[in-house]
Amino acid sequence: MNLDLTIVSVNKNNFSALINTLNSIRDLNFNEKISHLIVDGNSRDLVEDFNQLKDRYNFDFISEDDTGIYNAMNKGISLSKGNHILFLNSGDTIINPIYFNHLLSECSEIDIVYSNINKLFLDGDKSVECRFPENLSLDYMICYGLPHQATIINKALFNQVGFYNENYKIISDWVFFMESLFFHNATYKYVDVTAINFDTSGISNQTKFLRTIIIEQLDYISKRFPTKVSFYKDNSPYVKKYFRTMPRWKKYFLKSIFMNFNIL
């Protein structure tokens, strides 16, 4: 495998989930081509400190305050040793090392290599395989994007496109892929394997943050793809879910305003 990969795991006050991530990475049979970096936000729930954990796991770490998840992810980019990066944050796990190695083998000089994910729900008893298309159209990306947990990024692409935009709280990985694909002509490849469990306890999957996601995505689309604002409103799964969770009397009133004025 002619590839240097850094797996970056961002963590804050999620120790038990981080251990799951560490256990899954340990099963990869580490060699000099793969390194693991933990970027911790000065967690308060650590049962053991990172120096003790290093006796059982092979990783580098930094633990200090940050200003948000994308600030932490940007630290991970800066500190990564490999020429490729995978963000496998606390709770996300590698479920099939054979498939994962197949994903790695397809990277080569490609900017973005992505595969499917297995979506784990909060009760731990349900999961759904999420598959992704081979061709990434603008319409598809506006609505769905890519799973950063199963997307290996050539580190050089961050030098070309820029790091994650820390002005957005939730959507900056989506923004990065949009900028990479449609403004910087990034090369990409789909690998039809499912090697990653995606932990859905993060904020992007919580109903209470739907409004923030929609506002941020509309802000970006209005600036970069203004002709696609109406398409987004009509087709975004976040918009549909947001209004679906409302009482009927409120939904029809607010949806009418939103469709005409971008107001939530």
Legacy VTK file of the C-alpha trace (Angstrom):
# vtk DataFile Version 3.0
C-alpha trace
ASCII
DATASET POLYDATA
POINTS 264 float
0.000 0.000 0.000
1.846 3.096 -1.239
0.012 5.597 0.943
0.701 7.621 4.080
-2.576 8.115 5.922
-3.331 10.020 9.112
-6.590 9.106 10.808
-7.720 12.164 12.777
-10.174 11.669 15.650
-11.743 14.808 17.112
-13.109 14.313 20.620
-14.648 16.321 23.425
-16.265 14.830 26.535
-17.081 11.582 24.742
-14.596 9.177 26.307
-16.582 5.925 26.005
-17.229 6.550 22.304
-13.578 7.414 21.740
-12.558 4.030 23.174
-14.802 2.341 20.587
-13.018 4.289 17.855
-9.597 3.405 19.247
-10.447 -0.297 19.432
-11.576 -0.366 15.816
-8.441 1.390 14.581
-6.192 -0.942 16.568
-7.556 -3.826 14.509
-5.942 -2.366 11.383
-2.535 -3.832 12.261
-0.683 -0.528 12.181
2.393 -0.017 10.068
4.542 2.952 9.162
2.025 3.992 6.486
-0.833 4.723 8.937
-0.780 7.108 11.884
-3.531 8.091 14.296
-3.955 11.561 15.781
-6.448 12.454 18.522
-7.433 16.114 18.761
-9.154 16.513 22.117
-10.964 19.627 23.306
-9.619 19.473 26.861
-12.207 16.859 27.863
-13.425 16.652 31.436
-14.712 13.075 31.312
-11.464 11.176 30.719
-11.269 8.060 32.888
-7.605 7.772 31.895
-5.355 10.457 30.505
-3.948 10.112 27.021
-0.452 9.198 28.197
-1.918 6.137 29.953
-3.996 5.206 26.921
-0.906 5.265 24.705
0.272 2.137 26.542
-2.569 0.230 24.842
-3.066 2.156 21.622
-0.763 3.670 19.049
-1.566 7.370 18.566
-0.362 10.940 18.894
-2.541 13.473 20.673
-3.157 17.065 21.575
-5.584 18.061 24.324
-6.447 21.735 24.667
-9.398 24.092 24.440
-10.799 24.798 20.983
-13.494 27.036 19.535
-15.543 24.276 17.908
-15.374 21.069 15.927
-13.940 22.673 12.791
-11.259 24.464 14.783
-10.291 21.023 16.124
-10.414 19.445 12.667
-8.217 22.208 11.285
-5.689 21.478 14.028
-5.785 17.871 12.889
-4.970 18.884 9.315
-2.032 21.009 10.442
-0.607 18.299 12.710
-1.225 15.306 10.464
1.837 13.403 9.262
0.334 11.626 6.272
-0.268 12.857 2.749
-3.884 11.700 3.068
-6.363 12.365 5.890
-9.446 10.568 7.183
-11.596 12.153 9.898
-12.885 9.315 12.061
-14.245 11.178 15.061
-15.105 9.743 18.478
-17.870 7.168 18.114
-17.173 6.403 14.448
-15.612 2.995 13.929
-13.992 0.845 11.274
-16.135 -2.280 10.992
-14.307 -4.137 8.230
-10.494 -3.806 8.003
-10.420 -5.723 4.707
-12.843 -3.315 3.060
-11.027 -0.390 4.655
-7.718 -1.521 3.153
-9.475 -1.809 -0.207
-10.626 1.805 0.184
-7.033 2.865 0.895
-5.712 0.993 -2.100
-7.889 3.092 -4.419
-6.581 6.489 -3.246
-3.309 6.928 -5.166
-3.267 10.524 -6.508
-7.043 11.027 -6.326
-8.122 14.081 -4.300
-11.270 12.591 -2.735
-12.017 8.880 -2.329
-15.277 7.924 -0.629
-17.295 4.824 0.203
-20.532 3.825 1.919
-21.306 4.066 5.624
-23.309 2.057 8.107
-25.438 4.534 10.054
-25.831 3.575 13.728
-28.816 5.020 15.559
-28.820 6.198 19.147
-30.512 3.147 20.660
-27.679 0.981 19.320
-30.072 -1.656 17.967
-30.735 -0.195 14.523
-28.484 0.546 11.603
-28.969 1.520 7.982
-26.469 1.203 5.167
-26.125 4.495 3.290
-24.797 4.147 -0.227
-23.381 6.927 -2.359
-23.360 7.530 -6.116
-20.431 7.088 -8.451
-21.031 10.479 -10.077
-21.398 13.583 -7.917
-23.694 16.121 -9.546
-24.257 19.600 -8.155
-27.891 18.784 -7.366
-26.892 15.675 -5.449
-24.228 17.464 -3.449
-26.544 20.349 -2.587
-28.969 17.896 -1.032
-26.734 15.204 0.443
-22.974 15.769 0.370
-20.364 13.147 1.314
-19.699 11.240 4.543
-16.467 12.616 5.999
-16.163 9.422 8.106
-15.702 7.389 4.917
-13.935 9.953 2.741
-10.152 10.000 2.412
-8.824 13.409 1.385
-5.495 14.158 -0.235
-3.893 16.642 2.178
-2.671 18.779 -0.726
-6.307 19.600 -1.482
-6.545 21.596 1.760
-3.633 23.743 0.595
-5.500 24.404 -2.641
-9.039 24.917 -1.331
-8.301 26.090 2.203
-9.070 24.550 5.570
-12.563 24.174 7.037
-14.491 27.436 7.361
-14.786 28.023 11.104
-17.518 30.640 10.618
-19.974 27.775 10.094
-20.813 25.625 13.112
-22.166 22.495 11.403
-21.768 22.454 7.617
-18.094 23.205 6.944
-17.188 19.690 5.772
-20.054 19.932 3.232
-18.821 23.393 2.194
-15.296 22.053 1.718
-16.518 19.314 -0.618
-18.677 21.791 -2.566
-15.735 24.158 -3.032
-13.381 21.299 -3.931
-15.615 19.696 -6.543
-17.215 22.695 -8.247
-14.641 25.467 -7.942
-11.310 23.607 -7.798
-12.015 20.638 -10.079
-10.984 18.095 -7.458
-10.716 14.531 -8.709
-12.849 11.940 -6.933
-13.561 8.228 -6.890
-16.287 6.077 -5.365
-15.380 2.703 -3.851
-18.362 0.420 -3.391
-17.573 -0.990 0.070
-19.031 -0.373 3.531
-16.208 -0.248 6.044
-17.276 2.503 8.469
-19.870 2.772 11.225
-21.150 6.345 11.493
-22.163 7.425 15.005
-25.343 9.524 14.595
-25.165 11.175 18.018
-23.384 14.212 16.524
-25.113 17.569 16.169
-25.697 17.268 12.417
-28.164 14.435 13.101
-30.104 16.029 15.944
-33.493 17.570 15.202
-32.848 20.613 17.381
-30.040 21.687 15.037
-32.024 21.399 11.784
-32.776 25.120 11.725
-29.087 25.991 12.091
-28.110 23.586 9.296
-30.707 25.061 6.929
-29.717 28.650 7.713
-26.034 27.889 7.175
-26.597 25.959 3.953
-28.854 28.680 2.561
-26.241 31.279 3.412
-23.623 29.350 1.462
-25.867 28.471 -1.497
-27.141 32.049 -1.777
-23.552 33.272 -2.140
-22.058 30.524 -4.313
-25.007 29.001 -6.216
-27.799 31.625 -6.104
-29.787 29.988 -8.910
-30.061 26.834 -6.771
-31.813 28.404 -3.748
-35.291 27.302 -4.849
-34.017 23.839 -5.723
-32.555 23.514 -2.233
-35.790 24.587 -0.567
-37.795 22.076 -2.592
-35.441 19.121 -2.264
-33.239 19.366 0.814
-33.896 16.487 3.244
-33.099 18.890 6.092
-35.870 21.264 4.983
-38.342 18.409 4.593
-37.489 17.002 8.010
-37.673 20.426 9.658
-41.231 21.079 8.488
-42.303 17.463 8.986
-41.629 17.743 12.714
-43.866 20.824 13.116
-47.541 20.940 14.124
-49.726 21.212 11.025
-51.092 24.687 11.826
-47.589 26.076 12.197
-46.055 24.214 9.264
-48.195 25.687 6.499
-47.799 29.245 7.731
-44.020 29.141 8.222
-43.341 27.091 5.108
-45.108 29.646 2.932
-42.962 32.438 4.365
-39.788 30.389 4.084
-40.349 29.459 0.444
-40.717 33.126 -0.484
-38.346 34.942 1.839
-35.671 32.540 3.193
-37.028 33.085 6.710
-37.332 30.281 9.253
LINES 1 265
264 0 1 2 3 4 5 6 7 8 9 10 11 12 13 14 15 16 17 18 19 20 21 22 23 24 25 26 27 28 29 30 31 32 33 34 35 36 37 38 39 40 41 42 43 44 45 46 47 48 49 50 51 52 53 54 55 56 57 58 59 60 61 62 63 64 65 66 67 68 69 70 71 72 73 74 75 76 77 78 79 80 81 82 83 84 85 86 87 88 89 90 91 92 93 94 95 96 97 98 99 100 101 102 103 104 105 106 107 108 109 110 111 112 113 114 115 116 117 118 119 120 121 122 123 124 125 126 127 128 129 130 131 132 133 134 135 136 137 138 139 140 141 142 143 144 145 146 147 148 149 150 151 152 153 154 155 156 157 158 159 160 161 162 163 164 165 166 167 168 169 170 171 172 173 174 175 176 177 178 179 180 181 182 183 184 185 186 187 188 189 190 191 192 193 194 195 196 197 198 199 200 201 202 203 204 205 206 207 208 209 210 211 212 213 214 215 216 217 218 219 220 221 222 223 224 225 226 227 228 229 230 231 232 233 234 235 236 237 238 239 240 241 242 243 244 245 246 247 248 249 250 251 252 253 254 255 256 257 258 259 260 261 262 263
